[in-house]
Amino acid sequence: MSYQIGWDTIHLKTTPRVAHTDYCSNDALKRHLHAHGGLAGADQQSLSQGDASATKRFEDVWEMDFMWHTNDGPEPWTTRGRTTDMGHADFLEGGVDRRQPQSSPFQNVEEVWEFDAIKEYGLTDFATLVKFYEKVYQDGQKSNPNQVFPGGYYQSIISGAIAIFGWDMLLLGFSEPARMEPVLESIFQQTMHHLKAWAKTSCPVLICHDDMVWSRGPFMAPDIYRAMVFPRYRQLWQTVKQAGKKLLYCSDGDFTLFIDDVAAAGADGFIFEPFVPLKTVVEKYGQSHVIIGSELDCRTLTFETKELIAQQVDQSLKLGKPCPGYMFAVGNHIPSNVPVDNALFYFEYLKKNWNR
């Protein structure tokens, strides 16, 4: 792990090895590393409960140079107004994160079109928000000295709308884009308030997360995105960049169609899943942008052979090594069902081959 490698990569300076990060909720892997001395001093029970200090030690053992982190402030929307709980499938070990879906508080599409996020949730006092985010950053970077610790916002525009309305009501809302645009504007204004606060902090790198597409690409006509979403991204990110900070954009799914739009809106880098072809991003932006991802799919780690794991690592490094801003990551997470042996093989193979 190396803060310097992460920092230099984000600033497009070639490093001795390819930078690395991962997003891992595989407690069995953490327990294995602890049992074999990789997490000396970590408590077995705290590992199984996701103890922060144990996770921190994992990030060092896993030689991560950058952490994925966002924070949406001290007043969650769920405590301030209507949101839709669509439930949650098993993801963590033992299915402890399973939630059954709840009835939507929005009874019809007219209620969606009448919604105003500012009226519904209010805006957290700005000075309070800046102070809160500054502490989040200072505490996070102090606790993770070997990684670059970013700030950022999660429920930006489309992700915010998903959290508020759920998919059914959201799709109904977009059946009439002109009536949906004022709703998105109100969510955008919430996001702008928070990113302005983050921009006032000393945090040098921010992530703007927005799951705007599905695994097979856009769920709306591209013209709607280009009229209603990307111009708002541009405004959000100008605020961040005018403050002298780096802005990394993150979305699940396949946003290959929009990679140029995201770049044109001002993103300094892209964080993506294997649905977005690494080759495409490298060919277009390999010398000008931060690129965080790989061709290694968590489904490969879970179900396929070590030979295929090695092949996907090799393909990713071949593409990424010539790029000063490339950072290797299993872009769609290392979840709890990935066999420990496969995860260990992946990381050791990556380490053997990541030097430039």
BELNOR-V556603 format. One record per pair of residues at least 4 apart in sequence whose ideal C-beta (glycine too) atoms are under 8 Angstrom apart, sorted by the first residue. I is the first residue (numbers start at 1). J is the second residue. Records with the same first field share a line. If there is no record, write none. Layout:
I->J / J
This chain:
1->59 / 60 / 62 / 63 / 64 / 65 / 146 / 147
2->6 / 63 / 65 / 146
3->7 / 65 / 145 / 146 / 147 / 148
4->8 / 15
5->9 / 15 / 16 / 17 / 19 / 65
6->10 / 19 / 21 / 65 / 66 / 147 / 148 / 327
7->11 / 148
8->13 / 14 / 15 / 19
9->13 / 15 / 19 / 65 / 66 / 290 / 324 / 325 / 326 / 327
10->66 / 148 / 205 / 246 / 248 / 268 / 269 / 290 / 325
11->246
12->287 / 288 / 290 / 324 / 325
13->324
14->324 / 356
15->19 / 324 / 356
16->355 / 356
17->354 / 355 / 356
18->317 / 320 / 321 / 326 / 327 / 328 / 354 / 356
19->65 / 66 / 326 / 327 / 328
20->62 / 63 / 64 / 65 / 66 / 327 / 328 / 329 / 350 / 354
21->64 / 65 / 66 / 67 / 68 / 147 / 292 / 327 / 328 / 329
22->62 / 64 / 329 / 330 / 334
23->68 / 329 / 330 / 333 / 334
24->29 / 30 / 58 / 62 / 333 / 334
25->50 / 91 / 92 / 93 / 333 / 334 / 335 / 336
26->30 / 93 / 334 / 335 / 336 / 338 / 340 / 343
27->31 / 47 / 48 / 50 / 92 / 93 / 336
28->32 / 93 / 336 / 340
29->33 / 58 / 334 / 338 / 340 / 343 / 344
30->34 / 39 / 42 / 47 / 54 / 55 / 58
31->35 / 44 / 47 / 48
32->36 / 38 / 340 / 344
33->38 / 39 / 58 / 61
34->38 / 39 / 40 / 42 / 44 / 47 / 54
38->61
39->47 / 54 / 57 / 58 / 61
40->57
41->57
42->46 / 47 / 51 / 53 / 54 / 57
43->47 / 51 / 54
44->48
45->49
46->51 / 53 / 54
47->51 / 54
48->93
50->54 / 55
51->55
52->56 / 143
53->57
54->58
55->59
56->60 / 143 / 144
57->61
58->62
59->64 / 67 / 144 / 146 / 147
60->64 / 146
62->347
63->351
64->146 / 147
65->146 / 147 / 148 / 327
66->147 / 148 / 150 / 292 / 327
67->140 / 144 / 147 / 148 / 149 / 150
68->150 / 207 / 250 / 271
69->140 / 149 / 150 / 151 / 152 / 207
70->150 / 151 / 152 / 153 / 154 / 207 / 209
71->133 / 136 / 151 / 152 / 153 / 154
72->76 / 153 / 154 / 155 / 194
73->124 / 129 / 132 / 133 / 194 / 197
74->124 / 128 / 129 / 132
75->79 / 80 / 121 / 124
76->80
77->81 / 83 / 121 / 155 / 163 / 164
78->83
80->120 / 121 / 122
81->120 / 121
82->105 / 106 / 120 / 164
83->105 / 163 / 164
84->102 / 104 / 105 / 106 / 163 / 164 / 165 / 166 / 169
85->99 / 101 / 102
86->101 / 166 / 167
87->98 / 99 / 100 / 101 / 102
88->97 / 98 / 99
89->98
90->95 / 97 / 98
91->97 / 335 / 336
92->96 / 97 / 336
93->336
104->165 / 166 / 168 / 169
106->111 / 112 / 115 / 165 / 166 / 169
107->111
108->112
109->113 / 169 / 172 / 173 / 175
110->114
111->115
112->165 / 169 / 170 / 172 / 173 / 180 / 183
113->173 / 176 / 179 / 180 / 182 / 183
115->120 / 164 / 165 / 183 / 186
116->120 / 182 / 183 / 186
117->121 / 160 / 164 / 183 / 186 / 187 / 189 / 190
118->122 / 123 / 186 / 189 / 190
119->186
121->190
123->190 / 193
124->128 / 129 / 193 / 194
125->129
126->130 / 193 / 196 / 197
127->131
128->132
129->133 / 193 / 194 / 197
130->134 / 197 / 200 / 201
131->135
132->136 / 197
133->137 / 151 / 197 / 198 / 200 / 201 / 203
134->138 / 200 / 201 / 202 / 203
135->139
136->140 / 151
137->141 / 149 / 151 / 201 / 202 / 203
138->142 / 202
139->143
140->144 / 149
141->145 / 149
143->149
144->149
148->205
149->203
150->203 / 205 / 206 / 207 / 248
151->198 / 201 / 203 / 205 / 206 / 207
152->198 / 206 / 207 / 208 / 209 / 248
153->191 / 194 / 195 / 198 / 206 / 207 / 208 / 209
154->159 / 209
155->159 / 160 / 163 / 187 / 190 / 191 / 209
156->160 / 191 / 208 / 209 / 210 / 236
157->161 / 184 / 187 / 188 / 191 / 210 / 212 / 229 / 232 / 233
158->162 / 210 / 211 / 212 / 229
159->163 / 209 / 210 / 211 / 212
160->164 / 187 / 190 / 191
161->165 / 170 / 173 / 183 / 184 / 187
162->166 / 167 / 170 / 211
164->187
165->169 / 170 / 173
166->170
167->171
168->172
169->173
170->174
171->175 / 219
173->179 / 180 / 183
174->180 / 220 / 224
176->180
177->181 / 220 / 224 / 227 / 228
179->183
180->184 / 228
181->185 / 228
182->186
183->187
184->188 / 228 / 229 / 232
185->189 / 232
186->190
187->191
188->192 / 232 / 235 / 236
189->193
190->194
191->195 / 236
192->196 / 235 / 236 / 239
193->197
194->198
195->199 / 206 / 208 / 236 / 239 / 240
196->200 / 239
197->201
198->203 / 206 / 240
199->206 / 239 / 240 / 242 / 243 / 245
200->243
203->245
204->244 / 245 / 246
205->245 / 246 / 248
206->240 / 245 / 246 / 247 / 248
207->247 / 248 / 249 / 250 / 271
208->233 / 236 / 237 / 240 / 247 / 248 / 249 / 250 / 267
209->250 / 251
210->233 / 249 / 250 / 251
211->251 / 252 / 253
212->218 / 225 / 229 / 251 / 253 / 255 / 258
213->217 / 218 / 219 / 251 / 252 / 253 / 254 / 255 / 258
214->218 / 219 / 253 / 254
215->252 / 253 / 254 / 273 / 275
216->253 / 254
217->253 / 254 / 255 / 256 / 257
218->222 / 225 / 255 / 257 / 258
220->224 / 225
221->225
222->226 / 257 / 258
223->227
224->228 / 229
225->229 / 230 / 258 / 261
226->230 / 261
227->231
228->232
229->233
230->234 / 258 / 261 / 262 / 264 / 265
231->235 / 265
232->236
233->237 / 249 / 262 / 265 / 266 / 267
234->238 / 264 / 265 / 266
235->239
236->240
237->241 / 247 / 265 / 266 / 267
238->242 / 266
239->243
240->245 / 247
241->245 / 247 / 266 / 268
246->268 / 269 / 290
247->266 / 267 / 268 / 269
248->267 / 268 / 269 / 270 / 271 / 290 / 292
249->262 / 267 / 269 / 270 / 271
250->270 / 271 / 272
251->255 / 271 / 272
252->273 / 332
253->273 / 275
254->273 / 275 / 276
255->259 / 262 / 272 / 276
256->275 / 276 / 277 / 280
258->262
259->263 / 270 / 276 / 280 / 281 / 284 / 285
260->264 / 284
261->265
262->267 / 270
263->267 / 284 / 285 / 289
267->289
268->289 / 290
269->289 / 290 / 291 / 292 / 325
270->276 / 281 / 285 / 289 / 290 / 291 / 292 / 293
271->292 / 293 / 329 / 331
272->276 / 281 / 292 / 293 / 331
273->293 / 331 / 332
274->278 / 293 / 294 / 295 / 296 / 297 / 331 / 332
275->332
276->280 / 281 / 293 / 331
277->281 / 295
278->282 / 291 / 293 / 294 / 295 / 315 / 316 / 319 / 320
279->283 / 319
280->284
281->285 / 286 / 289 / 291 / 293
282->286 / 291 / 319 / 320 / 322 / 323 / 326
285->289 / 291
286->291 / 319 / 322 / 323 / 325 / 326
287->323 / 324
288->325
289->325
290->325 / 326 / 327
291->320 / 323 / 325 / 326 / 327
292->327 / 329 / 331
293->329 / 331
294->312 / 313 / 316 / 320 / 328 / 329 / 330 / 331
295->312 / 315 / 316 / 319
296->300 / 301 / 309 / 312 / 313 / 316 / 330 / 331 / 346
297->301 / 312 / 330 / 331 / 332
298->302 / 330 / 332 / 333 / 334 / 335 / 338
299->303 / 304 / 332
300->304 / 308 / 309 / 312
301->309 / 330 / 334 / 338 / 339 / 342 / 343 / 346
302->335 / 337 / 338 / 339 / 342
304->308 / 309
305->309
306->310 / 342 / 345
307->311
308->312
309->313 / 342 / 345 / 346 / 349
310->314 / 345 / 349
311->315
312->316
313->317 / 346 / 349 / 350 / 353
314->318 / 353
315->319
316->320 / 328
317->321 / 328 / 350 / 353 / 354
319->323 / 326
320->326 / 328
321->326 / 356
328->350 / 354
330->334 / 346
334->338 / 343
338->342 / 343
339->343
340->344
341->345
342->346
343->347
344->348
345->349
346->350
347->351
348->352
349->353
350->354
